[in-house]
Amino acid sequence: MDGMHGMKDQPMGEMKDQKMSGMGDQMHDKKIHRGQGTVNGIDAKTGKVNLSHGPIESLNWPAMTMGFPVKDAAMLEGIQPGMKVDFDLEKADGGYRIVSIKPSN
């Protein structure tokens, strides 16, 4: 049975030259950027958190204070203002959103 529609007998090494229109942009956009910061405020209704974060080298961002939407408001449970956190960002909807947030160790 051929689940890959015509690619059954094609070794992975030979797929390197396949044209995969748009894949590079999609993969780049989903890159995860890691940061550390302090929570200034949380709006659980809108699923947003305001952070004062350190530099995020992968984005060439200096330390600053800014608000971010979160992928799922449930991830804000247990997060409190004043708490130091580690967080992951991904590009979404013309900006960046938090896809993971947890208290720093």
Wavefront OBJ file of the C-alpha trace (Angstrom):
o trace
v 0.000 0.000 0.000
v 1.396 3.413 -0.923
v 0.589 5.981 1.766
v 2.898 8.615 0.295
v 1.218 8.800 -3.147
v 4.021 8.004 -5.564
v 6.929 8.297 -3.140
v 6.883 4.677 -1.914
v 10.115 3.583 -3.580
v 11.986 6.878 -3.347
v 14.772 6.791 -0.716
v 14.943 9.803 1.598
v 18.323 10.841 0.199
v 16.760 11.291 -3.229
v 14.019 13.528 -1.833
v 16.467 16.344 -1.091
v 15.908 17.860 -4.537
v 12.092 17.735 -4.366
v 10.428 21.116 -4.684
v 8.304 21.725 -1.594
v 6.771 25.089 -2.303
v 6.361 27.215 0.804
v 7.840 24.665 3.214
v 10.858 26.816 4.041
v 8.693 29.740 5.092
v 6.389 27.562 7.165
v 9.263 25.887 8.962
v 11.024 29.194 9.611
v 7.842 30.787 10.943
v 7.395 27.977 13.471
v 10.878 28.379 14.914
v 10.791 28.466 18.702
v 12.493 31.372 20.470
v 13.302 30.976 24.169
v 13.247 33.724 26.746
v 13.312 34.440 30.448
v 11.488 37.208 32.206
v 9.346 38.456 35.041
v 5.553 38.486 34.833
v 4.100 41.991 35.251
v 0.462 41.145 34.658
v -1.934 38.545 33.306
v -5.262 38.922 31.510
v -6.735 35.421 31.644
v -9.891 36.509 29.761
v -7.950 37.583 26.677
v -5.136 35.054 27.163
v -2.362 37.635 27.369
v 0.611 38.081 29.655
v 2.860 41.126 30.113
v 6.541 40.328 30.690
v 9.769 42.184 31.334
v 12.138 39.858 29.502
v 15.855 39.645 28.978
v 17.435 39.721 25.520
v 16.137 37.127 23.064
v 19.179 36.504 20.902
v 17.436 34.402 18.241
v 15.215 37.418 17.446
v 17.910 40.053 18.017
v 15.644 41.620 20.651
v 17.079 43.608 23.542
v 15.628 43.319 27.033
v 12.219 45.010 27.126
v 8.708 44.925 28.556
v 5.887 43.786 26.308
v 2.648 41.849 26.170
v 2.178 38.524 24.424
v -0.860 36.404 23.640
v -0.595 32.783 24.725
v -1.475 29.806 22.541
v -3.777 28.430 25.247
v -5.034 30.498 28.198
v -4.945 27.356 30.374
v -1.138 27.562 30.399
v -1.428 30.710 32.546
v -2.819 28.715 35.483
v -0.352 28.972 38.359
v 1.517 31.896 36.775
v 1.440 35.008 38.976
v 2.663 38.621 38.678
v 6.192 38.944 40.031
v 7.054 35.356 39.084
v 10.233 34.673 37.095
v 9.414 32.490 34.100
v 10.962 30.651 31.176
v 8.907 30.930 27.986
v 8.922 29.895 24.342
v 7.649 32.068 21.501
v 6.636 31.311 17.937
v 5.613 33.627 15.109
v 1.841 33.781 14.692
v -0.693 36.222 13.258
v 1.855 38.896 12.362
v 3.483 38.858 15.801
v 4.719 36.402 18.382
v 2.800 34.290 20.859
v 3.832 32.246 23.853
v 3.550 28.512 23.263
v 5.050 27.482 26.607
v 5.494 29.281 29.931
v 6.619 27.894 33.285
v 8.191 29.155 36.506
v 11.995 29.427 36.322
v 14.024 27.009 38.398
l 1 2 3 4 5 6 7 8 9 10 11 12 13 14 15 16 17 18 19 20 21 22 23 24 25 26 27 28 29 30 31 32 33 34 35 36 37 38 39 40 41 42 43 44 45 46 47 48 49 50 51 52 53 54 55 56 57 58 59 60 61 62 63 64 65 66 67 68 69 70 71 72 73 74 75 76 77 78 79 80 81 82 83 84 85 86 87 88 89 90 91 92 93 94 95 96 97 98 99 100 101 102 103 104 105
